[in-house]
Amino acid sequence: MSATGYEVARLDELESLPGPGTLRWTPLRRRFGITAYGVNAYTAAEVGQDVVEEHTERTLGHEELYVVVAGRARFRLDEEEVDAPAGTVVFLRDPSVRRGATAAEPGTTVLAIGGKPGTHDVSDWEYSFAAYGHLRSGDAERGLAVLHEGLAEKGESARLLYDLACFESLDARHDEALDHLLRAVELDPRYLEYAQDDDDLAAIRGDPRFPS
């Protein structure tokens, strides 16, 4: 199924092609015209067939992430063998590691995602999601540390400054919360509207400095 802004498909309905050796390749990046990262799927009909060809990424210098989405794979990572049932994630940050995998069950499918390190621009929301996740788990200090990490890496971000203000308001750090809230509003006026009824900012809303 396709639409102007998105496409939806099943792996087992997409065109697959023979790859090197016994590899069967579903070229997801080519199929959808993806330009942000490399992504492909590999499926083995029989036990012992390849689902990742043996190789390194020395030439391209890519990081790679493999996700076993069906069946069971047996990975070879340099001299180590790893049993990988469905749901296993294998990440290779070192391009020089020799990797390969074969199917341990019929119908094993592995999703492979790769790209050059340092080219991805981490979104602000990733830091915010992690910070609030730690807050909901009862570790507010760790959440604050994640937001400060995000600001150190991304520079001044209205989203991160606003979330930091919310955290500090909840943690009775009112002066810091007001400073960060005011800066967030200065950078992006949309946060002025958000602040008016945000429960996380209730503790500082009565302060004369609170933006309105």
N, C-alpha and C positions, 0 to 999 in steps of 0.2 A: 504494500500500500504506500502511496506517495502523495505528497501535497507540496505546495509551493515552498514552504519553510521547513519541511521535515519529511523523513521517510521512515517507514517501519517494515521490517522484514524478519523472517525466521532464517537462522543459519542453515538449516537443512533444506531450505527452498532456494538458496542462492547458488549461482553457478560456482562449481569447483573444478579445479584443473589438476592434472598430474604435475607434481613437482619433482625435484631431484630424487633419485632412488625410489623408495616406496611412499614418498610424501604425497599427500592429497591436500591441495591448497585452496582455500576460499579467500579470494583477494578483496577483503573488505575496504581497504583504503581506495583501491581503484574503483570498486563498485559504487562507492558513495562520493568519490572525489574529495576525500578528506585531505586537508592541507596542514592541519595543526600537529599531526603525529602520524607515525606508521602503525597500522593495525591490520592483522590478518588472522585467520583461523585455520587450523589444520586438523583433519579427521582421519582416523585409521579404521578401516572396516574389520581388520583382523589383528589379533595379538601379534606383537613383534614388529608391526609396521611403524615407520617413523611418524612422529607428530611434531618433532623439532629436529631439523637436520643438524648434524654435528658441525659446529662452526665456532669461530670467535667473532667479536665485533671490533677487532684491532683496527681494521681499515677505516670503518665508518666512525668508530669511537662512540657508538650508541650505548645508552642504558637500555635494558630490556626487562619487561615484566611479562611473565607467563601465568595464565590462569587456567586451571583445568576445570572446564565447564561440564564435562560429562565423562563417565568411565573412570579409568585409572591409568596414570602414566608412570613410567620409570625414567627419571632424569639422571643423566650423567653430567656432573659438574666437576671438571678436571678429573681427579682420581676418586671422587665420591659418588655414590649412587643414592638417590633419594626416591622413596616411594611417595607418589603424589596422587591420592584419590581425588575425586571431584570436590571442588572447593579449595584446593591447595593453590597458594600463590607463591611463585618463585621469582625473586627479584635479583637481577645481576647488575650491580653498579660498576663492576670492573670489566671493561670490554675485553680484557685478555683471557678471561675465564673461558675455557673450552666447554661448550654446552651442547646437549642433544637429548632427545627423549624418544622412547618407543611406547607403544600402547601395551598395557598389561591386561586390558579388557577390550572386547570388540566395541566399536563405536566411540572410542575415546576421542574427545575433542579438546584442543588446547587453543586458547586465544592468546595471541602474542602482540604486545604493544611496545613500541620503541621510539627513541628519538635522541637527539643530541643533548647532553647535559647543559644546563644553563640557559636554554632558549625559551623555556616556559615561564610565563609571567604569572606568578602565584596570585590568585584573586584574594581581595581583602576578606571576602566572606569566609574563606577557609580558616583564617585566624579567629574570626568571630565565632564560627560554629564550634571550633575546638575550645575556645574560652568559655562559652556558655555551657558546653558539655561538661567541662570540669566543674563549673559552678553548680550545675544540677547534681553532680556526683559528690558535692560537699567539699570541693577543694578550690575555694575562691582564689587563694594565693597563686595557685598554678594557672588559673584562668587569667589573672592579671599579668602574670609573666608571659603568657602567650601573646597578649595584646601588645605588651612592650616589645616583644620579639618582632611582631608584625610591623610596628612603627619604626623599629630600627632597620628593618629590611626594606620596607616600602616607602619610607619617608612619611611626611604628614599626609594622613588619609582621613578625610572627614568621617568615613564609616568607622574606622578604628578609634578615632578620638571620641566619637559619640559613644561607642560601646564602652570605652575606657571610663568615660564620665558616668555611665550607668553603673558599672562595677563599683567605682569609687563612691558613688552615692549610696549604694546598698551597703558598702563597708564603712560608712560614716566618715569618709575622707572628703568632706564637703568642699573645702577650698580647692582641692585638686580637681574634684568633679566639675565645679563651676568653671575653672580655667579651661579644662578640656572641652566642655560643652560649648563655651563661647567661641573657642577656636574652630570647633567643628561647624558651627553655624556660620562663622565668617568664611570658611572654605566652601560650604555648600548650604545655601539658605533653606533647602528642603528640610534640614534637620531642626529648624525653628518650629515648623509645624509638628514634626514628630514628637518634639519635646513636651508639647503642651499637655498631652494626656498619657505620657509614658509612665507607668507605675514605678518603674525602676528609678525615676528621678523625683519621686514624691518627697523625699527627704530634703531636697534643695529647692523645691518649687517656690517656697515662701521667701526665699532670699531676694533682696532687692536687685541683685546682679543677674538674677535668672532672666534669660531672654524671653521677651514676649512681644 
